[in-house]
Amino acid sequence: MTKSVKEKDVTHKLRIRVRAYEHKVLDNSVKQIIDTALRYDAEVMGPTPLPTEIKKYTVLRSTFIYKNAREQFEMRIHKRLIDILNPGAKVIEALTNLSLPSGVNIDVKMM
């Protein structure tokens, strides 16, 4: 007896991870990426908000005495995740030519 082997459809996925300090700039960049992908009929999943990374720093106000006088600062890094299923060559080319504002960091992985 022979078993019929069902081949799964090989789906490629483009995973885009976007990071920025300001959430408004980040949301505008994500909207621009999604609009570009939808223009070329790609299937988009997301944007999925990832946990905000908070870095806190404590600094002494005085250099010598008054050790209890301290200042605290924090930096918040907002993150979003976008998955594009079965991207074509036109989608990838359009995303590479996309101009995004400064302060927005993008990591792209092909899965």
N, C-alpha and C positions, 0 to 999 in steps of 0.2 A: 504494500500500500504506500502511496505517496501522499505526503501532506502538502497542501497548497500553502505557500508562504505569502502572507499579505505584507506588501511593502508599505511602510508608512510614508506619507508625504513628507519630504524633507522640507522643513520650514526654517528659513533663516530669519534671524531677529537682530535688529540693530538696537542696542541698549544705550541710551543717552542719559548721562548723569550731569545735571546742571547745578552749579553752586554759585552763590553770591552773598554779599553782606547785606544788601538791601532787598527786601522781599518784593517791592514794586517793580524794580528793574528786572528781577528774576522772573516774575510772572509775565511781564511783557516779552521777555526773551523766549519763554516757554510757548507763549501764544504764537510768536513768530515762527518757531520751529514746527509747531503742530499745523499751522496754516500752510507752510511750505510742503509738508508731507501730504496733507490732504489734497493739495492742488494737483499732485501727481497720482491720486487714487491709491495711496498706501493706507493700510490699516494701522491705526494708532491706538495704543493702550496707554492711558495716563492723562495728565501728569499725576504721579503718585507722590505725595509729600513725604519726605524722609525726615527723621528726627533732626531738630535744629541743634547744631553743635555750638555749645557755649564755652568760651574760654574766659576764665576770670583771673584777674591780676590784682594783688594787694600791694600797695606801695606805701612806705612810711612818708609822712608829710615833712617831718623834721629829720635832719641828718644826724643829730647828736642826741638830743634829749626829747622828751614828749613821745615816748615809744607808743603810747596808746592812740595817738593821733595818726590815723591811717586813711588812705583813700582806696576805693575799690573801683576797678574798671572791668568791663566785659566786652567781648566781641561775639556777635552772633553770626553764624554761618548757616544760611537757609539752603536747603537742598530739595531738588525735585528729580524724579525718575520718569523717563519716557521710553516706551518700547514701540518700535515700528516693525510690524510683521511683514515679511517678504518684500523688502525694499528693492526697487528696481535701480538700474544704473542712473536713471534721470533723477531719482529721489536723492541718491547719495551725492551726485554732482551738485544738485541744488542746495543741499545742506552744507557742502564744503564751501560754496560761494556765498553763504549767508553772512552778512556783517552784523555782529551783535555788539552791544555797548561794552565799554571797558569795565572791568570789575566782575565780569561773568566768566566763570571757568567751566569748560565743557570737557567731559570725558566720553569718548565713543568707543563701544566694543561691539564686535560682530560675533554673534553666537550662533 
